[in-house]
Amino acid sequence: SGVVELIRQHYHSEFPDAVAAFDQYIATSGINQYQAAFRHLNGRGGLEDANRIVRQAVLKAYAGSPIPDAKDRKACERAESLAEDWPLSPWVEALGELLNRADSRRLDPLILTTNFDPFLSVSVRRSGGTTYRSVLDRDGNLGQVSGDGCHVVHLHGHWCIGDTLHTPTQLATERRGLKESIRRLLANKTLVVLG
């Protein structure tokens, strides 16, 4: 509901003539309000409007100063690098410590997330570890990516890199390369699901 409100505020400032149509659409679309709000925004504004809303939402958790302008992707990336300026929930903090302490001979730390935010990467770095990421807002192959540290894969996009996926159409798009890549990646691995 907080993100829907951010989109409504965006409409008030950017598309004031369409606020009533926006409210009507999210009330009657038959899909959840979050997805309906992004579908309407993508049709009215575009992907960059949606990405900026995501950056605004993520920056609400940022405790550093000054808070970057959500229009400035580079400033958002700089803010992400400041691990101490992101308050984390205890479970996210604990996960970062666990991944950082992992014995690399037994555990190849990998996170597959549908979240856009940087909290998992921040938690690993805050505990002294390193991360590298893959951002998949389209089809892709994770087998072409390597690095040192914990690999964080953002399956639906990232808050300040590329596009973010929200609507049923975006989320249901067939991504055969990614599907096969994940299947190979998880073969003979232990999978832990957290939510």
Z-matrix of the N, CA and C atoms (Angstrom, degrees):
N
C 1 1.458
C 2 1.524 1 111.63
N 3 1.338 2 116.20 1 -30.59
C 4 1.464 3 119.38 2 177.61
C 5 1.520 4 111.80 3 -65.73
N 6 1.326 5 116.89 4 -39.18
C 7 1.467 6 120.65 5 179.19
C 8 1.528 7 109.87 6 -70.48
N 9 1.320 8 117.47 7 -39.51
C 10 1.470 9 120.35 8 176.59
C 11 1.528 10 109.34 9 -59.22
N 12 1.318 11 116.79 10 -40.44
C 13 1.470 12 120.23 11 178.61
C 14 1.531 13 111.10 12 -66.16
N 15 1.329 14 117.88 13 -38.44
C 16 1.472 15 120.01 14 175.93
C 17 1.529 16 110.41 15 -61.30
N 18 1.323 17 116.69 16 -40.25
C 19 1.465 18 120.01 17 178.44
C 20 1.526 19 109.85 18 -66.48
N 21 1.321 20 117.49 19 -42.14
C 22 1.473 21 120.88 20 177.64
C 23 1.535 22 110.00 21 -59.36
N 24 1.331 23 117.94 22 -43.21
C 25 1.466 24 121.42 23 178.02
C 26 1.533 25 110.66 24 -62.49
N 27 1.330 26 115.53 25 -38.80
C 28 1.467 27 120.45 26 177.35
C 29 1.531 28 109.83 27 -61.62
N 30 1.328 29 116.54 28 -42.63
C 31 1.468 30 120.62 29 177.02
C 32 1.524 31 110.56 30 -60.71
N 33 1.332 32 117.28 31 -43.67
C 34 1.466 33 120.13 32 -179.22
C 35 1.530 34 110.90 33 -59.07
N 36 1.335 35 117.33 34 -37.02
C 37 1.460 36 118.96 35 -178.36
C 38 1.527 37 113.49 36 -88.45
N 39 1.331 38 118.36 37 -34.44
C 40 1.466 39 121.19 38 -174.58
C 41 1.531 40 114.63 39 -101.52
N 42 1.329 41 117.13 40 -34.09
C 43 1.465 42 121.87 41 -176.04
C 44 1.525 43 110.28 42 -134.55
N 45 1.322 44 119.10 43 59.48
C 46 1.468 45 120.16 44 -173.70
C 47 1.529 46 113.82 45 -59.47
N 48 1.309 47 117.19 46 -27.84
C 49 1.464 48 120.45 47 179.75
C 50 1.536 49 112.39 48 -73.23
N 51 1.341 50 117.25 49 -10.45
C 52 1.464 51 120.55 50 -175.10
C 53 1.534 52 113.13 51 -111.80
N 54 1.330 53 118.94 52 5.89
C 55 1.465 54 121.13 53 -178.11
C 56 1.529 55 111.03 54 -60.92
N 57 1.322 56 117.61 55 -45.29
C 58 1.467 57 120.52 56 -178.98
C 59 1.532 58 110.62 57 -63.15
N 60 1.324 59 117.43 58 -41.89
C 61 1.468 60 120.81 59 178.64
C 62 1.527 61 110.33 60 -64.74
N 63 1.327 62 116.70 61 -38.75
C 64 1.467 63 121.45 62 177.01
C 65 1.528 64 110.36 63 -60.66
N 66 1.325 65 117.01 64 -51.29
C 67 1.469 66 120.81 65 -179.64
C 68 1.526 67 111.77 66 -60.89
N 69 1.318 68 116.29 67 -40.91
C 70 1.467 69 120.77 68 178.05
C 71 1.524 70 110.81 69 -62.69
N 72 1.325 71 116.49 70 -42.99
C 73 1.464 72 120.86 71 -177.84
C 74 1.528 73 111.68 72 -64.63
N 75 1.323 74 117.50 73 -47.11
C 76 1.469 75 118.12 74 -177.41
C 77 1.527 76 111.31 75 -68.77
N 78 1.323 77 117.12 76 -24.41
C 79 1.467 78 120.06 77 179.01
C 80 1.526 79 112.38 78 -78.96
N 81 1.331 80 117.87 79 -25.01
C 82 1.470 81 120.35 80 -171.58
C 83 1.526 82 114.93 81 -122.30
N 84 1.316 83 118.98 82 2.95
C 85 1.473 84 121.09 83 -171.65
C 86 1.525 85 114.13 84 -70.68
N 87 1.318 86 117.83 85 -23.94
C 88 1.456 87 119.84 86 -178.26
C 89 1.518 88 114.03 87 86.61
N 90 1.325 89 118.11 88 -1.04
C 91 1.464 90 121.80 89 173.36
C 92 1.518 91 107.74 90 -116.03
N 93 1.328 92 117.22 91 169.43
C 94 1.466 93 117.42 92 -177.61
C 95 1.523 94 110.28 93 -63.10
N 96 1.318 95 115.82 94 153.56
C 97 1.466 96 120.84 95 -172.36
C 98 1.522 97 112.78 96 -61.04
N 99 1.323 98 117.56 97 -36.98
C 100 1.462 99 121.45 98 178.58
C 101 1.530 100 110.00 99 -58.91
N 102 1.331 101 116.68 100 -52.13
C 103 1.462 102 120.27 101 -179.25
C 104 1.528 103 111.38 102 -66.20
N 105 1.313 104 116.38 103 -39.10
C 106 1.466 105 119.75 104 178.77
C 107 1.528 106 110.72 105 -63.44
N 108 1.320 107 117.00 106 -42.03
C 109 1.461 108 120.68 107 -179.69
C 110 1.526 109 110.85 108 -62.63
N 111 1.328 110 117.05 109 -42.87
C 112 1.466 111 119.23 110 178.49
C 113 1.525 112 111.91 111 -70.28
N 114 1.312 113 117.70 112 -37.00
C 115 1.471 114 119.80 113 177.66
C 116 1.529 115 109.55 114 -60.88
N 117 1.322 116 116.81 115 -45.80
C 118 1.465 117 120.48 116 179.73
C 119 1.524 118 110.71 117 -64.39
N 120 1.328 119 116.71 118 -42.79
C 121 1.460 120 120.79 119 179.73
C 122 1.522 121 111.09 120 -63.79
N 123 1.333 122 117.77 121 -42.34
C 124 1.465 123 120.16 122 179.02
C 125 1.525 124 111.07 123 -62.03
N 126 1.329 125 117.17 124 -34.91
C 127 1.460 126 120.69 125 178.13
C 128 1.511 127 113.10 126 -74.45
N 129 1.317 128 116.99 127 -30.23
C 130 1.466 129 121.37 128 -176.51
C 131 1.522 130 111.78 129 -91.42
N 132 1.338 131 115.45 130 -48.04
C 133 1.460 132 120.18 131 -175.71
C 134 1.515 133 111.60 132 -102.64
N 135 1.316 134 115.46 133 -69.65
C 136 1.457 135 120.14 134 -179.30
C 137 1.512 136 111.41 135 143.96
N 138 1.324 137 114.96 136 179.75
C 139 1.459 138 120.85 137 -176.44
C 140 1.522 139 112.33 138 -62.58
N 141 1.317 140 117.71 139 -37.90
C 142 1.469 141 118.51 140 -179.10
C 143 1.518 142 111.22 141 -65.45
N 144 1.334 143 117.92 142 -34.10
C 145 1.466 144 120.22 143 174.83
C 146 1.528 145 109.50 144 -62.01
N 147 1.332 146 116.73 145 -45.00
C 148 1.466 147 121.13 146 179.29
C 149 1.524 148 110.81 147 -62.78
N 150 1.322 149 117.16 148 -43.75
C 151 1.465 150 120.67 149 179.79
C 152 1.527 151 111.46 150 -63.21
N 153 1.317 152 116.49 151 -38.06
C 154 1.464 153 119.80 152 178.83
C 155 1.527 154 110.66 153 -66.35
N 156 1.326 155 117.55 154 -37.82
C 157 1.472 156 120.90 155 176.65
C 158 1.523 157 109.60 156 -61.64
N 159 1.328 158 117.57 157 -43.32
C 160 1.470 159 120.97 158 178.45
C 161 1.530 160 109.90 159 -61.61
N 162 1.327 161 117.58 160 -43.81
C 163 1.470 162 119.67 161 178.38
C 164 1.529 163 110.75 162 -61.92
N 165 1.345 164 117.64 163 -40.67
C 166 1.465 165 120.16 164 176.99
C 167 1.527 166 110.71 165 -60.59
N 168 1.324 167 116.67 166 -43.51
C 169 1.465 168 120.69 167 -178.62
C 170 1.527 169 110.94 168 -64.26
N 171 1.326 170 117.06 169 -44.99
C 172 1.464 171 120.27 170 -179.81
C 173 1.527 172 110.44 171 -65.34
N 174 1.318 173 117.26 172 -40.37
C 175 1.461 174 120.46 173 -178.96
C 176 1.531 175 112.77 174 -65.15
N 177 1.324 176 118.16 175 -17.13
C 178 1.465 177 120.35 176 175.72
C 179 1.526 178 110.34 177 -63.64
N 180 1.335 179 117.18 178 -22.11
C 181 1.467 180 121.11 179 178.53
C 182 1.523 181 112.48 180 -91.58
N 183 1.307 182 117.92 181 -8.63
C 184 1.462 183 121.98 182 -176.57
C 185 1.521 184 110.19 183 -76.93
N 186 1.328 185 117.04 184 130.30
C 187 1.464 186 120.94 185 -177.47
C 188 1.523 187 112.78 186 -107.23
N 189 1.325 188 117.45 187 3.84
C 190 1.457 189 120.62 188 179.33
C 191 1.514 190 111.58 189 -78.52
N 192 1.323 191 114.30 190 175.58
C 193 1.451 192 119.85 191 179.41
C 194 1.527 193 107.98 192 -142.14
N 195 1.298 194 116.99 193 136.07
C 196 1.461 195 127.86 194 -4.18
C 197 1.528 196 110.71 195 -77.89
N 198 1.313 197 115.42 196 160.03
C 199 1.463 198 120.90 197 176.17
C 200 1.523 199 107.31 198 -77.72
N 201 1.330 200 117.62 199 126.78
C 202 1.473 201 120.02 200 -178.13
C 203 1.525 202 112.13 201 -63.60
N 204 1.309 203 115.15 202 156.27
C 205 1.459 204 122.05 203 172.86
C 206 1.526 205 107.11 204 -74.06
N 207 1.314 206 117.58 205 128.85
C 208 1.466 207 121.98 206 -178.45
C 209 1.525 208 112.35 207 -62.87
N 210 1.325 209 118.26 208 -16.34
C 211 1.465 210 121.05 209 177.50
C 212 1.528 211 111.63 210 -77.40
N 213 1.330 212 117.16 211 -16.66
C 214 1.465 213 122.69 212 -174.13
C 215 1.532 214 110.21 213 -102.29
N 216 1.332 215 116.34 214 94.03
C 217 1.474 216 121.17 215 -178.45
C 218 1.525 217 111.83 216 -58.27
N 219 1.322 218 117.58 217 -41.11
C 220 1.471 219 120.93 218 -178.21
C 221 1.528 220 111.03 219 -63.99
N 222 1.320 221 117.12 220 -39.93
C 223 1.471 222 120.10 221 177.43
C 224 1.527 223 110.37 222 -64.98
N 225 1.325 224 116.52 223 -36.49
C 226 1.467 225 120.23 224 177.47
C 227 1.525 226 110.36 225 -66.04
N 228 1.330 227 117.69 226 -41.11
C 229 1.465 228 120.87 227 176.53
C 230 1.525 229 111.53 228 -62.30
N 231 1.338 230 117.30 229 -40.62
C 232 1.468 231 119.79 230 177.12
C 233 1.520 232 110.33 231 -62.71
N 234 1.335 233 116.87 232 -40.95
C 235 1.468 234 120.54 233 178.55
C 236 1.529 235 110.32 234 -62.92
N 237 1.331 236 117.11 235 -38.74
C 238 1.465 237 120.18 236 179.60
C 239 1.520 238 111.43 237 -61.15
N 240 1.318 239 117.50 238 -32.07
C 241 1.469 240 120.83 239 -177.91
C 242 1.523 241 112.92 240 -72.07
N 243 1.315 242 117.45 241 -12.69
C 244 1.467 243 121.74 242 -178.79
C 245 1.529 244 109.48 243 -93.43
N 246 1.316 245 116.24 244 80.32
C 247 1.467 246 122.01 245 -172.53
C 248 1.524 247 112.65 246 -56.84
N 249 1.306 248 117.34 247 -33.82
C 250 1.471 249 119.57 248 -176.75
C 251 1.537 250 113.16 249 -71.48
N 252 1.325 251 117.24 250 -13.82
C 253 1.466 252 121.13 251 -177.69
C 254 1.530 253 114.02 252 -93.75
N 255 1.331 254 116.75 253 10.83
C 256 1.464 255 121.12 254 -179.27
C 257 1.524 256 109.09 255 -119.45
N 258 1.325 257 118.60 256 106.47
C 259 1.470 258 119.46 257 174.65
C 260 1.540 259 109.12 258 -64.58
N 261 1.316 260 116.08 259 134.14
C 262 1.461 261 121.03 260 -178.27
C 263 1.515 262 110.07 261 -120.15
N 264 1.312 263 115.45 262 148.14
C 265 1.465 264 119.60 263 174.32
C 266 1.528 265 107.89 264 -69.06
N 267 1.331 266 117.59 265 155.83
C 268 1.474 267 119.68 266 -179.56
C 269 1.523 268 113.81 267 -57.05
N 270 1.347 269 117.75 268 -36.94
C 271 1.463 270 118.21 269 -178.33
C 272 1.521 271 111.85 270 -71.15
N 273 1.330 272 118.23 271 -34.46
C 274 1.465 273 120.68 272 177.78
C 275 1.523 274 109.33 273 -69.02
N 276 1.309 275 116.18 274 -40.95
C 277 1.465 276 120.61 275 177.52
C 278 1.530 277 110.27 276 -61.37
N 279 1.320 278 116.97 277 -44.30
C 280 1.468 279 121.53 278 179.86
C 281 1.527 280 111.47 279 -64.70
N 282 1.305 281 117.65 280 -39.47
C 283 1.465 282 120.67 281 178.69
C 284 1.527 283 110.33 282 -62.77
N 285 1.324 284 117.07 283 -42.49
C 286 1.464 285 120.39 284 177.36
C 287 1.515 286 111.57 285 -60.26
N 288 1.321 287 117.77 286 -41.60
C 289 1.465 288 121.43 287 178.21
C 290 1.525 289 110.56 288 -64.96
N 291 1.324 290 116.94 289 -43.73
C 292 1.461 291 121.36 290 179.02
C 293 1.530 292 111.02 291 -60.11
N 294 1.316 293 116.69 292 -47.64
C 295 1.461 294 120.54 293 -179.89
C 296 1.521 295 111.46 294 -65.29
N 297 1.309 296 117.62 295 -36.29
C 298 1.454 297 121.65 296 179.80
C 299 1.527 298 111.41 297 -69.51
N 300 1.313 299 117.48 298 -33.76
C 301 1.467 300 121.75 299 -178.79
C 302 1.525 301 113.04 300 -84.30
N 303 1.301 302 116.77 301 -3.96
C 304 1.467 303 120.74 302 -174.59
C 305 1.523 304 111.19 303 -59.92
N 306 1.304 305 115.52 304 138.08
C 307 1.458 306 122.64 305 174.30
C 308 1.522 307 107.35 306 -75.51
N 309 1.322 308 117.04 307 111.09
C 310 1.469 309 120.87 308 -174.16
C 311 1.526 310 112.57 309 -63.68
N 312 1.336 311 118.12 310 -16.85
C 313 1.462 312 119.52 311 176.63
C 314 1.527 313 110.94 312 -74.99
N 315 1.337 314 116.29 313 -23.67
C 316 1.460 315 120.18 314 -177.79
C 317 1.524 316 113.02 315 -112.16
N 318 1.303 317 117.66 316 -22.34
C 319 1.458 318 120.70 317 -174.48
C 320 1.522 319 109.99 318 -134.53
N 321 1.291 320 116.06 319 123.82
C 322 1.457 321 122.75 320 174.15
C 323 1.519 322 105.70 321 -101.22
N 324 1.345 323 117.89 322 94.52
C 325 1.461 324 119.06 323 -171.43
C 326 1.527 325 113.17 324 -62.80
N 327 1.317 326 113.97 325 124.65
C 328 1.447 327 122.22 326 -178.47
C 329 1.527 328 107.96 327 -142.67
N 330 1.317 329 116.10 328 132.95
C 331 1.457 330 121.79 329 175.58
C 332 1.516 331 107.82 330 -120.75
N 333 1.325 332 116.27 331 124.55
C 334 1.461 333 122.00 332 170.47
C 335 1.520 334 105.81 333 -104.82
N 336 1.320 335 116.67 334 119.58
C 337 1.458 336 119.60 335 -177.55
C 338 1.520 337 111.32 336 -133.39
N 339 1.320 338 114.77 337 145.07
C 340 1.461 339 120.05 338 172.78
C 341 1.528 340 110.26 339 -95.19
N 342 1.318 341 117.25 340 0.45
C 343 1.464 342 121.06 341 177.92
C 344 1.529 343 110.27 342 -78.02
N 345 1.321 344 115.35 343 149.52
C 346 1.455 345 121.94 344 178.32
C 347 1.523 346 111.38 345 -90.04
N 348 1.318 347 116.90 346 -23.57
C 349 1.463 348 121.75 347 -169.55
C 350 1.531 349 111.98 348 -74.32
N 351 1.351 350 116.46 349 165.55
C 352 1.462 351 121.04 350 -177.59
C 353 1.524 352 114.62 351 -93.37
N 354 1.324 353 119.00 352 9.42
C 355 1.460 354 121.27 353 -167.64
C 356 1.525 355 113.83 354 -60.16
N 357 1.316 356 118.80 355 -37.85
C 358 1.467 357 120.24 356 -179.25
C 359 1.530 358 110.66 357 -69.01
N 360 1.311 359 117.55 358 -42.77
C 361 1.469 360 120.61 359 176.50
C 362 1.524 361 110.44 360 -63.31
N 363 1.310 362 115.84 361 -43.73
C 364 1.468 363 120.71 362 179.28
C 365 1.522 364 110.21 363 -59.16
N 366 1.336 365 117.41 364 -41.80
C 367 1.465 366 119.96 365 -177.40
C 368 1.526 367 111.75 366 -65.26
N 369 1.323 368 117.37 367 -39.23
C 370 1.469 369 120.22 368 177.95
C 371 1.525 370 109.65 369 -66.13
N 372 1.325 371 117.17 370 -45.99
C 373 1.467 372 120.38 371 -179.50
C 374 1.527 373 111.56 372 -65.81
N 375 1.315 374 117.29 373 -38.25
C 376 1.461 375 120.58 374 179.71
C 377 1.530 376 111.42 375 -62.46
N 378 1.327 377 116.81 376 -31.52
C 379 1.463 378 119.84 377 -179.84
C 380 1.537 379 111.64 378 -87.11
N 381 1.326 380 116.64 379 8.42
C 382 1.460 381 120.75 380 175.00
C 383 1.514 382 114.51 381 99.50
N 384 1.328 383 118.57 382 2.03
C 385 1.455 384 121.75 383 -179.28
C 386 1.516 385 112.54 384 -91.25
N 387 1.311 386 114.53 385 -179.64
C 388 1.461 387 121.39 386 176.52
C 389 1.522 388 108.73 387 -122.00
N 390 1.305 389 115.17 388 156.21
C 391 1.464 390 121.03 389 178.30
C 392 1.516 391 109.37 390 -135.71
N 393 1.294 392 114.29 391 158.02
C 394 1.457 393 122.01 392 164.39
C 395 1.510 394 106.06 393 -139.30
N 396 1.310 395 117.32 394 155.86
C 397 1.458 396 118.61 395 -171.62
C 398 1.512 397 112.28 396 -132.88
N 399 1.301 398 112.35 397 157.14
C 400 1.460 399 122.48 398 169.17
C 401 1.517 400 105.97 399 -122.97
N 402 1.315 401 115.65 400 135.11
C 403 1.455 402 121.48 401 178.68
C 404 1.520 403 107.13 402 -117.45
N 405 1.331 404 115.48 403 116.60
C 406 1.458 405 120.28 404 -175.93
C 407 1.522 406 109.60 405 -117.67
N 408 1.316 407 115.52 406 99.63
C 409 1.454 408 120.13 407 174.45
C 410 1.530 409 109.83 408 -103.32
N 411 1.324 410 115.61 409 3.75
C 412 1.466 411 123.38 410 175.70
C 413 1.519 412 107.29 411 -144.57
N 414 1.314 413 117.13 412 -167.73
C 415 1.453 414 120.44 413 176.89
C 416 1.528 415 108.63 414 -68.27
N 417 1.320 416 117.33 415 155.60
C 418 1.453 417 120.37 416 -179.64
C 419 1.505 418 111.81 417 -170.64
N 420 1.337 419 114.52 418 177.10
C 421 1.454 420 121.70 419 -178.88
C 422 1.516 421 108.34 420 -132.03
N 423 1.314 422 116.67 421 115.35
C 424 1.463 423 120.88 422 -178.81
C 425 1.517 424 112.42 423 -76.11
N 426 1.317 425 118.86 424 -13.39
C 427 1.451 426 122.11 425 179.39
C 428 1.518 427 113.20 426 -67.66
N 429 1.312 428 117.76 427 -13.56
C 430 1.462 429 121.70 428 -179.01
C 431 1.516 430 112.38 429 -94.51
N 432 1.322 431 117.13 430 7.91
C 433 1.461 432 121.87 431 -175.12
C 434 1.519 433 108.72 432 -117.19
N 435 1.322 434 116.50 433 135.03
C 436 1.454 435 119.87 434 173.54
C 437 1.512 436 108.66 435 -150.07
N 438 1.314 437 115.36 436 159.88
C 439 1.445 438 120.75 437 179.27
C 440 1.511 439 109.60 438 179.54
N 441 1.307 440 115.89 439 179.77
C 442 1.456 441 121.57 440 178.34
C 443 1.517 442 109.36 441 -99.94
N 444 1.318 443 114.94 442 137.26
C 445 1.458 444 119.55 443 178.05
C 446 1.513 445 111.15 444 106.20
N 447 1.303 446 114.42 445 -159.65
C 448 1.457 447 122.15 446 -178.24
C 449 1.525 448 109.38 447 -86.16
N 450 1.313 449 115.97 448 127.08
C 451 1.464 450 121.43 449 178.99
C 452 1.531 451 108.24 450 -88.79
N 453 1.314 452 116.59 451 117.54
C 454 1.458 453 122.32 452 178.35
C 455 1.528 454 107.57 453 -107.09
N 456 1.336 455 115.65 454 118.60
C 457 1.461 456 121.57 455 -177.70
C 458 1.529 457 108.20 456 -108.84
N 459 1.309 458 116.47 457 117.05
C 460 1.464 459 122.56 458 177.46
C 461 1.522 460 107.39 459 -93.97
N 462 1.325 461 116.43 460 100.89
C 463 1.464 462 122.40 461 -172.83
C 464 1.531 463 113.97 462 -72.36
N 465 1.330 464 117.91 463 -24.17
C 466 1.467 465 121.08 464 -178.21
C 467 1.519 466 112.07 465 -115.58
N 468 1.319 467 116.52 466 22.73
C 469 1.455 468 120.64 467 179.91
C 470 1.517 469 111.60 468 101.08
N 471 1.314 470 115.27 469 176.27
C 472 1.461 471 122.94 470 -174.54
C 473 1.516 472 108.87 471 -132.33
N 474 1.287 473 116.32 472 150.02
C 475 1.461 474 121.19 473 -172.21
C 476 1.519 475 114.37 474 -61.65
N 477 1.341 476 119.74 475 -25.48
C 478 1.462 477 118.42 476 179.46
C 479 1.526 478 113.61 477 -133.77
N 480 1.333 479 117.48 478 12.16
C 481 1.466 480 120.89 479 176.22
C 482 1.525 481 107.93 480 -130.83
N 483 1.300 482 117.68 481 126.60
C 484 1.461 483 121.65 482 177.80
C 485 1.510 484 112.60 483 69.70
N 486 1.324 485 115.02 484 -155.98
C 487 1.453 486 121.65 485 -178.97
C 488 1.522 487 110.33 486 -102.83
N 489 1.315 488 116.34 487 166.52
C 490 1.461 489 122.40 488 177.26
C 491 1.526 490 108.56 489 -119.28
N 492 1.332 491 115.37 490 143.62
C 493 1.465 492 121.43 491 -175.50
C 494 1.524 493 109.96 492 -105.87
N 495 1.347 494 116.94 493 130.61
C 496 1.455 495 121.39 494 -175.57
C 497 1.524 496 114.50 495 -134.96
N 498 1.312 497 116.53 496 -40.56
C 499 1.459 498 120.64 497 -169.17
C 500 1.529 499 111.23 498 -81.09
N 501 1.331 500 117.32 499 158.24
C 502 1.472 501 119.61 500 177.85
C 503 1.528 502 112.46 501 -55.30
N 504 1.317 503 117.89 502 -39.17
C 505 1.460 504 121.02 503 179.42
C 506 1.522 505 110.83 504 -63.55
N 507 1.325 506 117.38 505 -46.33
C 508 1.458 507 120.56 506 179.18
C 509 1.529 508 111.05 507 -62.48
N 510 1.322 509 116.34 508 -43.84
C 511 1.461 510 120.97 509 -174.86
C 512 1.524 511 112.84 510 -73.73
N 513 1.325 512 117.46 511 -25.79
C 514 1.468 513 121.18 512 -177.67
C 515 1.529 514 112.82 513 -91.69
N 516 1.324 515 117.59 514 -3.84
C 517 1.458 516 120.19 515 179.17
C 518 1.519 517 109.55 516 -60.90
N 519 1.324 518 115.90 517 130.45
C 520 1.463 519 121.66 518 -179.81
C 521 1.531 520 109.70 519 -64.67
N 522 1.324 521 115.83 520 127.85
C 523 1.463 522 121.34 521 176.59
C 524 1.530 523 107.32 522 -125.17
N 525 1.310 524 115.50 523 76.25
C 526 1.474 525 121.65 524 -173.24
C 527 1.522 526 112.43 525 -62.09
N 528 1.324 527 117.38 526 -41.80
C 529 1.464 528 120.41 527 179.90
C 530 1.517 529 111.16 528 -61.91
N 531 1.320 530 116.22 529 -44.18
C 532 1.461 531 120.70 530 179.33
C 533 1.520 532 110.76 531 -65.49
N 534 1.320 533 116.35 532 -43.86
C 535 1.467 534 120.67 533 -179.70
C 536 1.529 535 110.41 534 -58.13
N 537 1.313 536 117.47 535 -47.58
C 538 1.465 537 121.57 536 180.00
C 539 1.526 538 110.82 537 -66.98
N 540 1.305 539 116.72 538 -38.97
C 541 1.456 540 121.32 539 178.83
C 542 1.530 541 110.90 540 -61.90
N 543 1.315 542 116.94 541 -44.05
C 544 1.469 543 120.92 542 178.87
C 545 1.524 544 110.26 543 -66.79
N 546 1.326 545 116.37 544 -40.00
C 547 1.466 546 119.58 545 178.24
C 548 1.531 547 110.33 546 -58.35
N 549 1.340 548 117.68 547 -47.22
C 550 1.465 549 121.39 548 178.73
C 551 1.524 550 111.30 549 -64.84
N 552 1.325 551 115.93 550 -41.41
C 553 1.452 552 121.66 551 -177.85
C 554 1.525 553 112.16 552 -62.63
N 555 1.326 554 116.99 553 -37.69
C 556 1.457 555 120.80 554 -176.57
C 557 1.528 556 113.84 555 -90.06
N 558 1.329 557 117.38 556 -5.28
C 559 1.466 558 119.87 557 178.94
C 560 1.523 559 109.34 558 -60.10
N 561 1.309 560 116.38 559 131.98
C 562 1.462 561 122.88 560 178.31
C 563 1.521 562 113.54 561 61.27
N 564 1.310 563 117.04 562 29.64
C 565 1.470 564 122.05 563 177.71
C 566 1.516 565 108.81 564 -119.97
N 567 1.296 566 115.63 565 159.20
C 568 1.454 567 121.64 566 172.44
C 569 1.516 568 107.04 567 -91.97
N 570 1.308 569 116.06 568 126.77
C 571 1.457 570 121.55 569 -179.11
C 572 1.520 571 109.17 570 -106.95
N 573 1.324 572 116.84 571 127.92
C 574 1.458 573 122.75 572 176.21
C 575 1.518 574 106.86 573 -115.30
N 576 1.325 575 116.98 574 125.04
C 577 1.462 576 121.73 575 -179.84
C 578 1.520 577 108.41 576 -103.78
N 579 1.327 578 115.87 577 125.27
C 580 1.468 579 122.32 578 178.32
C 581 1.512 580 108.80 579 -121.91
N 582 1.307 581 116.73 580 145.36
C 583 1.454 582 118.84 581 177.68
C 584 1.504 583 111.13 582 -161.58
